[in-house]
Amino acid sequence: MLPDRTPTAPDAAIPFALVPTLTSAEVERLRTVFSARSMAAPTRRALLGDGRLFVSWCGQTKRQAMPASRETVDAFLAAAAANGRSPATLRRYRSSLAWWHAAGGFANPCAGSAVAVPVPKPALADAAMAALHSFMDVAQRGYAKATLRATEADVRLFAGWCGQQGLSWLPAEPATVGHYIRDLGSSRKPATIARYLASISLIHRAAGHTDPCRHWSVTLERRGHARAVGSERRQAAALTDAVLAPILDRLDPAQPDRPKPLKPIDLRDRALLLVGRDTLARADELVALRWADLHPVDPALNPDAHPGEATIRIRHSKTDQEGQGAEAWLSAEAVAALTAWRAVAPRWPTEPGGEGSLTREGTFLFCHLSRSGVGERMSPAAVRRVVERRTGEADPLAVGFSGHSLRVGAAQDLLAAGVDLPGLMQAGRWSSPVMPARYTERLRATRGAVARVRRGKDGRNPP
């Protein structure tokens, strides 16, 4: 028998308040978690809107909204796609439903989202389908979210193309994959094709099928595509110390004769740029840094340390998915910038549900600031916007800068200062020398054997 419950006034803001399968305690849990969780205003509105849409659709189709089944979510996404919703909107719907179920303490009905979006139904036997579902459940825990999102997008694209061609996508024949590569042609770079093939390979192995991407014909098609298109990769412009100096000067509160005082966002951006320079952090690592992990350096333990230096812990990274963590050094200049930003950073309610006085300090170093509101944590995309905006203000002709520019620039500065490749890998937490070598290849060319020998013969660099 379903619980008989009349929603209270606070429940009305929760999309799942009228779902008959939920008890009053479960609805209260949803309300408490939603109210207590710090998030940007647009994110909060999206969660509410997506939840209401899903509950309304479930009511019209006589389906259970919470806890929802995988089949219900698949049907909802299929209906949304049929109504013209974009792939980005479908991904947002799935993320919202996963969030609401996690908040309620229920299993994620979107688990294994690599093929959760509407795609042509694969011709699989029951055993293969069971193996695929088992893999998706495990992959949700074992793979990074970015990997799952990429796999999902790649599989959806391949399955949609196969559907248009009247071909089977799971299992797919090697000839089908080869035709797919040829059809994409120059519209995709070799690195993107390699990722597509990795996703197709993964989904076939998960279903217990022979991997079509290991066939010699697919290998030759991939090589032919790379030869025709070229494998050169575009690199973000380097935000070296020389490029960064005028930007930091513009944002320095100690600069004399300033026409108008700096705003909190200026102090935040200056601190972010300095911390990114010192830690070589990726954008997603930078926005995840926490005040609780910031610790001053003890001069008694390190006599070489300058006053004001600190360390900060990077809890997770691209090469540390298990969260072992790593300590990164911060200069006294970066710590001073953080202190100035900390003094003016927004404060948050002390009580869950957005109640109480605004005295609680934020969890993360850098919060979201915009005209539409504030959020307790920045997004990685916001780091890119900060870099683009600040470099553009200092030099209107600056192009090619992104959220990765701080990492590229710091790598080049370290190499210019004499740091070898192993030391560079340790500083940037790289597990392979490929990327740091590529970031610094132009500078290394000027220090190569040919350059040293020719300079010596010209007399400009006598031995």
Sequence and secondary structure as in RCSB ss.txt:
>XXXX:A:sequence
MLPDRTPTAPDAAIPFALVPTLTSAEVERLRTVFSARSMAAPTRRALLGDGRLFVSWCGQTKRQAMPASRETVDA
FLAAAAANGRSPATLRRYRSSLAWWHAAGGFANPCAGSAVAVPVPKPALADAAMAALHSFMDVAQRGYAKATLRA
TEADVRLFAGWCGQQGLSWLPAEPATVGHYIRDLGSSRKPATIARYLASISLIHRAAGHTDPCRHWSVTLERRGH
ARAVGSERRQAAALTDAVLAPILDRLDPAQPDRPKPLKPIDLRDRALLLVGRDTLARADELVALRWADLHPVDPA
LNPDAHPGEATIRIRHSKTDQEGQGAEAWLSAEAVAALTAWRAVAPRWPTEPGGEGSLTREGTFLFCHLSRSGVG
ERMSPAAVRRVVERRTGEADPLAVGFSGHSLRVGAAQDLLAAGVDLPGLMQAGRWSSPVMPARYTERLRATRGAV
ARVRRGKDGRNPP
>XXXX:A:secstr
        GGGGGSTTTT TTS HHHHHHHHHHHHHS   HHHHHHHHHHHHHHHHHHHHHT   TT  HHHHHH
HHHHHHHTT  HHHHHHHHHHHHHHHHHTT   TT SGGGTS        HHHHHHHHHHHHHHHHHS HHHHHH
HHHHHHHHHHHHHHHT   SS  HHHHHHHHHHHGGGS HHHHHHHHHHHHHHHHHTT   GGGSHHHHHHHHHH
HHHH           HHHHHHHHHHT TT SS SS   HHHHHHHHHHHHHHHH   HHHHTT BGGGEEE  TT
T TT  TT EEEEE  BTTBTT   EEEEE HHHHHHHHHHHHHS EEEEETTTEEEEEEE SBSS EEETTEEE
SS  HHHHHHHHHHHHHHH TT  S  TTHHHHHHHHHHHHTT  HHHHHHHHT SSSHHHHHHTHHHHHTTSHH
HHHHHHHHTSS  
